[in-house]
Amino acid sequence: MPLICLGLEGTAHSFGAGIVTSEGDILANEISTYLPITGGIHPREAAQHHSAVASQVLQSALLKAGISGEELDVIAFSQGPGLGPCLRTTAVVARALSTLFDIPLVGVNHCLAHVEIGRLLTGTKDPITLYVSGGNTIVSAFADKRYRVFGETIDIPIGNALDMFGREAGLQHPGGPKVEVLARKGKKLVELPYIVKGMDLSFSGLVTAAIRKLKEEKEQLEDVCFSLQEYAFSMLVEVTERAIAHTQKKELLLTGGVAQNKRLQEMLGEVAKDQEVAFFTVPKEVAGDNGAMIAWTGILLYKYGKIIDVEKSLVDPKWRLEAVEIPWSME
Amino acid sequence: MVSLNLIAKGAEANLYRGEWFGRNVIFKERISKKYRLPNLDLQLRQQRTAMESKLLSVAKKCGVSTPIIYEIDMKKTTIVMEYIEGDRVKELLANELNEDKKVICRKIGEALGRLHKNGIIHGDPTTSNFIYTHGKVFFVDFGLGVFSDSLEDASVDLHLLKRALESTHFKIAKESFSEICAGYAQIVSSERAKEIFDNVEKIRLRGRYMLRSDI
């Protein structure tokens, strides 16, 4: 009998419930996303959204999987990193279920889950991972029991940068996908700062400069979107290529919400060809935040006995990826 | 110029070994990247070729071991420089520390201190970019470097070195970094060194995520 795990994701704007078996079958992956009327994600409002939709999302996941709560073997939840109020709300749901049904509880690192669901569904074994989303920008690879972070943003993540620009340009949240569509119509490359510090990246100055080009220098929105993407993605791809050259890994995995961006995929595809590595992009359904990735990673951790007591299940909004010791091998 | 042998294919440049007017040299060719738009690509390659050449020679004048520059071709974005026979610190250091390696770490710290004291920021201080030979540490690959006297830039440089140690030399990261800091503090004034080390901590805590041990 395969194990069945319920994974609850709630680090930012999405509340998700995924049900996955130890054989890697995704039985359900339900999600509800908080959409701000104006501005970006307000942590408290997002948390209120999560508590309002939790039981409904949970019920529809169980219904879809065709199982009852008692049939679950493991309950996993996103313990961090993320927005405090959202993490705490999600943790409350997970703890309640764990206590109610007397099912073991597993705390999952959200960044790790993005990597592991990518490995599961693309079949990659030991990749360099570029994880890009509204909350994260990380280039990592496995070495000696941990995913080591080779490059990361030193200020804001790429998705956040695109969303921030979108907001200033009057586009509705999330701005990233809208910037992508507009960028396709842009032709002129507007000069922006290109900021790579060693293997690390900085996007905040780039966004400020792009906003200035739009508002003060009256450049066309399409051209600024196009240029913003070209500069930001060139920076990302450069650092990724350096990580490949440095680690000599043979696979490249793109994961996270921004992984869906076609231009970024195209650029990474070029690099993969040059560096002779196999390139994989996580499937669209699990690119953004979702419960299935938490469930799958929860199963992996559970198999190695990484259960936590409810009393010790505090959330960690700043939990680093390399803080997690990985008991499984990359085979 | 005679035969050229490709000896390393980096992410940014191809390195060829060859002979140039009887000298043993490296041809560093910054290659065009298909993923970048052509004008952005050329601009980056030219900027970095020019900056690297300038920084390499100024660094040498400041007493930091760097290869001699023989020729720069801005159109082909190529630099011809002295070939340094030695070992990359990346492989040399690996994941074990002994007294000899501690000395190398201190020398890295001294060289970095000397650069910063003279307003040079390396920009990519990883152990792949340090070559050890005959008791000297050579610094190469200044393509991401800048001239700057700012506290922030110097601190970011050290922060990057610390991060590089943590991702690649994870078993000896802490010890090797403290040796590097010791060497560094011997060159820059102790006051300035303290200021920079404090700022390195701040940069780390400014990051999105941190280890419990950092807080």
Interface residues (C-beta under 8 A of the other chain):
Chain A: P81 G135 N136 A143 D144 R146 R148 V149 F150 E152 T153 I154 D155 P157 L189 Y194 V196 K197 G198 M199 D200 E230 Y231 S234 V237 E238 E241 R242 I244 A245 H246 E266 M267 L268 E270 V271 D274 Q275 K318 W319 R320 L321 E322 A323
Chain B: K9 G10 A11 E12 K33 K34 Y35 R36 L37 N39 L40 L44 G123 D124 P125 T126 S128 L144 V156 L160 R163 A164 E166 S167 T168 F170 K171 I203 R206 G207 R208 Y209 M210 L211 R212
